[in-house]
Every structure is written in C-alpha cells, then in structure tokens.
C-alpha cells in the first residue's frame, strides 16, 4: 500500500463529505488514485459530488466551505491536510464550474498575475508565464481587457490560463467546456492533447458531460452514483461497455455513437466492438446498414407565419467606451415557436437577450414584445409577459431557501398561500429538488442551480421565455425532463428562445435557429438547413452533432438530401422500428 501511495500523484482514501444541514453525504466512502501524467474522467449524475471532490482536493473543504470531511487526501504521498492552501494551489490548478467565482482582479493579465504573486514568482518570470498561459487559451490579444467585459466562454478560458500559469502538477477541471462554443470546445480538447505532449507528467482530473471530443484522450473513467459512492473505475471502453445498464439508470451522457450502439444492441443487433468515435462507429455500423436505405424527409417544419412574439428591428448596441456589440440586428420569433439562438462566444447573444427582456433599454421602436414596443411597458407588464433564465443562475437568486426562491415571484403577485404552496411543491418534484427544499440556492450543485433558475421562471406562467444555456450542467435524465417540460409549455402556446452551444439540443428540439456572428444575424431558418451550410458553421464556430458526421462517412441521407441529426432518425437504416425493436424480429 505504501509503495502504491508513493507512485500515485493523488490518492483519496475513504473520503466522506456532508454539507451543513444536508440530509445525506455528498461523497460517501470514496477511494481512488491518479498517477502522474494520467487523465481521469469523473462521471456521475447531477448532484453526485463531482464538484465537491474538487473542493476537497483544493483544500476549500473543510477550511473555507462549511462541510464535515472524513478520510485522507494524499499529494505525492504527503497528507494534503498538513499543507497550507498556498502549497496546495501551487500543486493543484483548479478551474471551477463557475469561473467568475475565482476572479478578483479587474484586467485579464492582472487576474493571471494574482496567483503568481501569491506564489512569490519573481517579477522577471511573471510576464513570460502570463503571456504563454494566455496564448495557450486564445486570449493573448485580450490581456489588457477588463474581466467583466469577457463572454462566459472567454471567462472559462481565463480561469484555465490562471491555473496553467502556476505550472501545477495536477489540473482539476470542473466542466471546463460548459460555456464554450462547439469549435472552442474542440480546441480546448486539442489544448489538453498538447499539454500531454509538453507536460507528460501533468495529471488531469476532468468532470465533463460532453464526451464526444474528449473520450479518446482519457486513460481511466471514474463513475459516481447519485449517493456519492464509487460505482466503477477503469478504462473508458471497459466501463462504458460493461456498466451500460447502471450508466443508463444514472442518466450519464455517453458519446453519441456509443449511445447509438447501445440502442442497436438493445434492439437485438450485434455490435461486437463498442465504438467510442465517429470513425470507429463507421466501421462498426457499415455492415449493419440496410442496402439502399433512404430515410424519410428530414425537414423539420418551421413555425407557420404566426404573429411575432419577439420582433427586433435595426437594433445596435455598444458598451460604454467599448466597441459595438450588436450591429443593426433584425430578427423575428413567431408566437409559439421553439427557436435556438446560436453562435460563437462573444457574438452578442447574451447582450441581445438582455434587450429582449428589458434588462437593457433599447431605443424606442427597436424591440417589440407581443406587438408592443418594449420601452412602453411597465416592469410589471414586462415580467408578466416574458421570463429570463440567466446564463449564471446565481444572478437571479434573491432568497435563502430553495422553496422561498420558487415562491418569490408568486408572492409579489399576491397569489393565495395555498396556491403558492401547491405550485412550489409541484415544481420541486418536477425538477428533482424536493430534497433541497430548505437548502440555500447558493449551496446547490451547478446542475441543481440551473434547474432551480428555470423552475423559478416557470412559476409565473409568462407567454415567452428566453433561456440562456438551460441544459448547462445537467445529466441526461434531468436535461431530458427539462426539455420535455419546455416542449409541454410550447404546446400550450408559450414561445421559447434558447441560447445554447448544445448542437444536439438544437437538432432534437428546435424548430428553427438564428445564428449571430460578430453582433450580426447571419442565418435564420431550420436546423437541418443550418447544418447543411458548412462555410457558415465554420464562421459561427459551430460543429454539427457527431451523428451528422457519421452520416457523411456512411453516405446516409434523407429523401430530401439532408443528413440525419437525431438518434431516432437512424433507426430505419438498421431495420429498427419506433419501439426500438428490429422490424420482423421477435
């Protein structure tokens, strides 16, 4: 045991963590190790203790975050409990789910310098470290920019630069690509590949839901249960193949081609080698395809010519003393539509959303909400018509208990106490938050915070919802339940405008898409039409879902020439019916 401890870069023994006022342990009896140069992927459902693990490794639990911790964390064989916070941060670089939580300086270069100053790095070495770290994450040209002017994705990159500049032995990355556009997510994974070449001894522990680009970089996978216990640890292919039923029950996202292989196996088809990548899937699925398979028309009908819920005309905007963020934007979202607003980081999507919901006041005549100029509406009229789910959930929390957060808007509208209680109870059940009723909204996991932020907007019953990254931090079960809830609202006539980097969500749910690049609208139409425009996708830093790339490799198309985007679109190619059973089989 002692020899193994000295060989491990990180070793966790019998870790148990319980937060104040929590009913159960966030982590319960967890033991594992990470070797030098290893990439360990941590999987688990929302609220399974993945972020808590990072807080323990960093020493924030129990020294700063109120929680009881039992067990031992060893760093290169040394009990981490004997190290100061400064000594730990020099060894472990952290990138948290919410990058803003770790910023404290005004400018980008000062933020990177702050950590180096705390490590007493000599001044003549700091400039080079700062420059190399910012260049590595694509922010070399923005080193003098104010941190609060960065987009959510750029803040995520800055947090990584701060960690890399300290030259740590271990990187703990908590959903580092969550706020990145698809192209930037791919580039981030490429950066990790380069780090493995330049720093072969660097150990990486990464928590991530989107696995398609990442999985072949991973050495081992660690799976946590909903109760924070260890389910499995091992090589990626072995864990994903042998633990299929448990992973499915936990709602853990798999690479799309891997998930399709599991579906085909359940339908009775023989897929001997589990594919993890598009190229592997092309080799595995090719022999199974029906000869001459032509799928049904793939076009998704865009909402008919309904009156507009949101109508933007010639909207331009700039921040004080800054460049123009929106340039003569015009767009129209029909009533009852489900529309996705997509584009690269810093394209102006969130800025546009703030004008649509009245957080920023446009010039009169520029934005109309259900036919009324938004500048003529009172705050009460505005909030009764449209709800806004912020990119950062904490920006909209105002109460100290989850149940009070859900009741807040209802109480402002003088709803009867019995009605409020009934609505709150229903939302707590629907969004899997009943056990968190008495918890602080600020103490929830990031996935739970996101579900709460959406639930608060559904309490009032507005006719339009603008949602900024609604599926951020969600496992497959909670993401599916959330989207089904939104679809049910759409069927009741609610208009949905979703800002997202999740291209599979666009393919699966959105009727139409609007592409914003550099503050200008570059496209408005169906998702199928968007994914057919390769030059636009590259310009907008968008990447089609992996199943789209698989279709190109296998030559699979729909009757109208489009490529299949959704998993269920593929079933006819293999003779699998809507019920998931091979047609003509048992």
Protein Blocks (a to p, Z undefined) as FASTA:
>chain_A
ZZmmmmpmbdcehiacddehiabdfbghiacdddehiacdddddehilmmmmmmmmnoma
mklmgcddedjddeehiafklpcfklmmmmmccddfblmlmgcbfblklmmmmmmmmnop
afklmmmmmmmmmmmnopmmmmmpcfklpcfklmmmmmmmmmmmnopabdcdehkllmpc
fklmmmmmmmmmmmmmmmmmbccddddfblmlmmmmpfbdcdddfkopafbgcdfklmmm
mmmmmmmmnopacdfklmmmmmmmmnopacfbacfbfklmmmmmmmmpcghiacddfbdc
dddddddfbdcehiacddehiacfbghiacdddehiacddeddehilmmmmmmmmnomac
cdehkacgehiafklpcfklmmmmpccddfblmlmgcbfbfklmmmmmmmmnopafklmm
mmmmmmmmmnopmmmmmpcfklpcfklmmmmmmmmmmmnopabdcdehklgoiafklmmm
mmmmmmmmmmnopacddddfblklmmmmmmbdcddeehiafbdcdfklmmmmmmlmmmno
pacdfklmmmmmnopacfkopacfbfklmmmmnopafkopaehiZZ
